Amino acid sequence: MPTRPRLPPALQRGVTLIELIVFIVVISLALGALLGVYRYSVVNSVDPVVRVRLIEAAQSQLDVVLAQPYDANTPAGGVPACGSTVPSGRPSPPSCADAGGVSSFDGYSDSPYSSYQRQVNVELAGTELGLPNNAWAKRITVIATAPDGQSVTLSAYRTNF
């Protein structure tokens, strides 16, 4: 049976049909995976914006509350702390009030952006910090909620210094 003579490798050019099909399959699989990742990132791209907006809303309200005096009787600068003991011969400090200052924000809520909500809670928390008197510290909690139900909670302590 006569056989066809093979051409030297330098004269062979192009690709075989099998090589072409393998190339197309590999490229289509890679493109499919890439488009799947791209689709996922496009669908979830708004989540960071909502999260940043929630954190910004909660942090700004927490800053406003923390800038207030401990209570209504706290003198400017916070010294002497209300209800504290001082050496004899010095003016006696004011008694602590359960109102005013950071406590006036307890139960406060507003809407910083359309359909967003934020709420402030203030509770006595001295014993949480290991203080002998529970009234010597307050825990301030700000909860910001987005229209889709996501929420961010930030807490801080304000002490009677």
VOPAGU-2260 file (C-alpha; in pm, 1 decimal, decimal comma):
REM VOPAGU-2260
SITE   aa  ch    i         X         Y         Z
SITE  MET   A    0       0,0       0,0       0,0
SITE  PRO   A    1     149,5     329,3    -101,4
SITE  THR   A    2     194,2     589,9     172,1
SITE  ARG   A    3     195,1     959,4     129,7
SITE  PRO   A    4     527,5    1120,6     191,7
SITE  ARG   A    5     539,8    1345,7     499,8
SITE  LEU   A    6     642,8    1702,9     459,3
SITE  PRO   A    7     933,2    1828,5     664,1
SITE  PRO   A    8     826,9    2022,5     979,9
SITE  ALA   A    9     939,1    2353,3     831,4
SITE  LEU   A   10     682,0    2321,1     552,9
SITE  GLN   A   11     385,4    2230,3     778,0
SITE  ARG   A   12     170,0    2533,0     859,4
SITE  GLY   A   13    -159,3    2601,1    1042,1
SITE  VAL   A   14    -349,5    2406,5    1304,6
SITE  THR   A   15    -549,8    2091,7    1290,0
SITE  LEU   A   16    -923,5    2085,2    1332,9
SITE  ILE   A   17    -889,7    1916,1    1674,7
SITE  GLU   A   18    -651,7    2187,1    1798,5
SITE  LEU   A   19    -895,1    2453,9    1682,9
SITE  ILE   A   20   -1189,8    2290,1    1862,3
SITE  VAL   A   21    -988,0    2249,1    2186,1
SITE  PHE   A   22    -887,2    2617,0    2168,2
SITE  ILE   A   23   -1249,7    2730,9    2123,0
SITE  VAL   A   24   -1368,9    2513,4    2415,3
SITE  VAL   A   25   -1096,6    2642,7    2650,2
SITE  ILE   A   26   -1162,4    3006,5    2560,0
SITE  SER   A   27   -1540,3    2965,8    2600,1
SITE  LEU   A   28   -1498,5    2806,7    2945,4
SITE  ALA   A   29   -1264,5    3085,6    3058,1
SITE  LEU   A   30   -1500,0    3352,1    2921,2
SITE  GLY   A   31   -1798,4    3189,0    3092,4
SITE  ALA   A   32   -1619,9    3187,6    3429,1
SITE  LEU   A   33   -1508,9    3547,3    3385,0
SITE  LEU   A   34   -1860,2    3665,0    3298,2
SITE  GLY   A   35   -1999,0    3480,3    3601,3
SITE  VAL   A   36   -1762,4    3666,6    3834,4
SITE  TYR   A   37   -1838,1    3995,4    3659,1
SITE  ARG   A   38   -2214,4    3939,3    3693,2
SITE  TYR   A   39   -2177,0    3864,1    4066,8
SITE  SER   A   40   -1974,6    4180,5    4124,9
SITE  VAL   A   41   -2223,8    4397,0    3933,6
SITE  VAL   A   42   -2520,3    4259,0    4128,5
SITE  ASN   A   43   -2349,2    4317,8    4465,3
SITE  SER   A   44   -2177,1    4646,5    4379,7
SITE  VAL   A   45   -2434,3    4856,8    4564,4
SITE  ASP   A   46   -2376,7    4675,7    4898,0
SITE  PRO   A   47   -2060,2    4869,1    4988,5
SITE  VAL   A   48   -2238,3    5198,0    4921,3
SITE  VAL   A   49   -2522,5    5104,6    5156,2
SITE  ARG   A   50   -2277,8    4982,2    5421,4
SITE  VAL   A   51   -2069,5    5301,1    5406,0
SITE  ARG   A   52   -2383,4    5512,9    5428,3
SITE  LEU   A   53   -2501,3    5317,8    5735,0
SITE  ILE   A   54   -2166,6    5351,3    5911,5
SITE  GLU   A   55   -2148,2    5722,6    5830,5
SITE  ALA   A   56   -2500,6    5784,0    5963,2
SITE  ALA   A   57   -2437,0    5590,4    6285,2
SITE  GLN   A   58   -2092,9    5745,3    6346,2
SITE  SER   A   59   -2211,8    6101,7    6292,8
SITE  GLN   A   60   -2495,0    6058,4    6543,3
SITE  LEU   A   61   -2263,7    5888,9    6794,9
SITE  ASP   A   62   -2023,1    6184,0    6764,4
SITE  VAL   A   63   -2306,0    6428,7    6835,6
SITE  VAL   A   64   -2411,7    6239,2    7148,4
SITE  LEU   A   65   -2056,3    6194,8    7278,7
SITE  ALA   A   66   -1995,8    6569,5    7247,2
SITE  GLN   A   67   -2265,0    6633,7    7511,2
SITE  PRO   A   68   -2185,8    6662,4    7884,3
SITE  TYR   A   69   -2238,2    6355,5    8101,5
SITE  ASP   A   70   -2562,0    6495,8    8247,9
SITE  ALA   A   71   -2742,6    6825,7    8306,5
SITE  ASN   A   72   -2543,9    6904,5    8622,1
SITE  THR   A   73   -2197,7    6836,3    8479,7
SITE  PRO   A   74   -1993,4    7158,3    8491,6
SITE  ALA   A   75   -1805,9    7289,0    8188,4
SITE  GLY   A   76   -1500,7    7071,9    8131,6
SITE  GLY   A   77   -1650,6    6789,7    8339,3
SITE  VAL   A   78   -1447,2    6863,2    8652,1
SITE  PRO   A   79   -1538,1    6799,8    8926,3
SITE  ALA   A   80   -1748,7    6503,3    8821,5
SITE  CYS   A   81   -2100,1    6511,0    8954,7
SITE  GLY   A   82   -2148,1    6294,2    9263,9
SITE  SER   A   83   -1773,7    6263,3    9325,2
SITE  THR   A   84   -1596,5    6316,8    9655,0
SITE  VAL   A   85   -1352,2    6603,6    9695,0
SITE  PRO   A   86   -1104,9    6691,7    9967,4
SITE  SER   A   87   -1233,2    6914,3   10246,1
SITE  GLY   A   88   -1207,3    7282,4   10182,3
SITE  ARG   A   89   -1296,3    7249,9    9815,3
SITE  PRO   A   90   -1637,9    7326,7    9669,5
SITE  SER   A   91   -1864,6    7025,5    9669,4
SITE  PRO   A   92   -1942,4    6882,1    9324,7
SITE  PRO   A   93   -2295,0    6890,7    9189,9
SITE  SER   A   94   -2520,5    6593,1    9240,5
SITE  CYS   A   95   -2579,0    6378,0    8935,5
SITE  ALA   A   96   -2898,1    6426,4    8742,1
SITE  ASP   A   97   -3064,9    6141,7    8559,9
SITE  ALA   A   98   -3153,6    6372,9    8274,5
SITE  GLY   A   99   -2984,1    6606,4    8031,7
SITE  GLY   A  100   -2650,7    6561,7    7859,9
SITE  VAL   A  101   -2613,3    6230,1    7682,3
SITE  SER   A  102   -2925,4    6094,5    7854,7
SITE  SER   A  103   -3141,5    6344,2    7666,5
SITE  PHE   A  104   -3075,5    6141,1    7349,0
SITE  ASP   A  105   -3221,4    5818,2    7490,9
SITE  GLY   A  106   -3495,4    5700,9    7253,9
SITE  TYR   A  107   -3405,5    5961,5    6990,7
SITE  SER   A  108   -3464,4    5852,3    6632,0
SITE  ASP   A  109   -3451,0    6021,5    6294,8
SITE  SER   A  110   -3409,6    5958,1    5924,6
SITE  PRO   A  111   -3070,4    6083,7    5797,5
SITE  TYR   A  112   -3145,2    5974,6    5438,8
SITE  SER   A  113   -3462,1    5881,5    5257,7
SITE  SER   A  114   -3592,5    5547,8    5397,2
SITE  TYR   A  115   -3295,0    5509,2    5636,6
SITE  GLN   A  116   -3356,3    5505,6    6012,0
SITE  ARG   A  117   -3129,1    5554,0    6309,7
SITE  GLN   A  118   -3205,1    5522,2    6678,5
SITE  VAL   A  119   -3010,3    5613,1    6992,4
SITE  ASN   A  120   -3028,1    5424,0    7323,2
SITE  VAL   A  121   -2851,7    5540,7    7640,2
SITE  GLU   A  122   -2823,5    5311,1    7944,0
SITE  LEU   A  123   -2635,8    5322,8    8273,5
SITE  ALA   A  124   -2335,9    5091,8    8241,5
SITE  GLY   A  125   -2085,9    5158,0    8520,3
SITE  THR   A  126   -2082,9    4797,3    8636,8
SITE  GLU   A  127   -2006,0    4679,9    8280,6
SITE  LEU   A  128   -1679,1    4871,6    8309,7
SITE  GLY   A  129   -1604,7    4745,7    8660,6
SITE  LEU   A  130   -1695,8    5071,8    8833,5
SITE  PRO   A  131   -1841,6    5054,4    9186,0
SITE  ASN   A  132   -2135,4    5277,7    9095,4
SITE  ASN   A  133   -2349,2    5193,9    8790,9
SITE  ALA   A  134   -2435,7    5563,6    8745,8
SITE  TRP   A  135   -2072,6    5658,7    8673,2
SITE  ALA   A  136   -2083,8    5547,4    8309,8
SITE  LYS   A  137   -2339,2    5534,7    8032,1
SITE  ARG   A  138   -2341,8    5311,0    7722,9
SITE  ILE   A  139   -2456,1    5491,5    7410,1
SITE  THR   A  140   -2578,4    5267,4    7127,6
SITE  VAL   A  141   -2666,9    5396,8    6781,8
SITE  ILE   A  142   -2844,9    5164,5    6538,2
SITE  ALA   A  143   -2869,1    5267,2    6171,9
SITE  THR   A  144   -3099,8    5067,1    5943,4
SITE  ALA   A  145   -3113,2    5071,7    5562,0
SITE  PRO   A  146   -3428,2    5029,9    5351,3
SITE  ASP   A  147   -3330,7    4670,3    5267,2
SITE  GLY   A  148   -3307,5    4575,2    5637,4
SITE  GLN   A  149   -2928,4    4586,4    5678,7
SITE  SER   A  150   -2824,0    4751,9    6001,8
SITE  VAL   A  151   -2510,5    4874,8    6175,4
SITE  THR   A  152   -2478,6    4909,8    6552,5
SITE  LEU   A  153   -2212,8    5130,4    6710,5
SITE  SER   A  154   -2163,6    5160,9    7087,1
SITE  ALA   A  155   -1947,6    5379,2    7306,8
SITE  TYR   A  156   -1917,6    5451,2    7679,1
SITE  ARG   A  157   -1936,5    5800,0    7828,3
SITE  THR   A  158   -1799,2    5818,2    8179,0
SITE  ASN   A  159   -1857,6    6067,1    8456,0
SITE  PHE   A  160   -1498,7    6190,1    8478,4
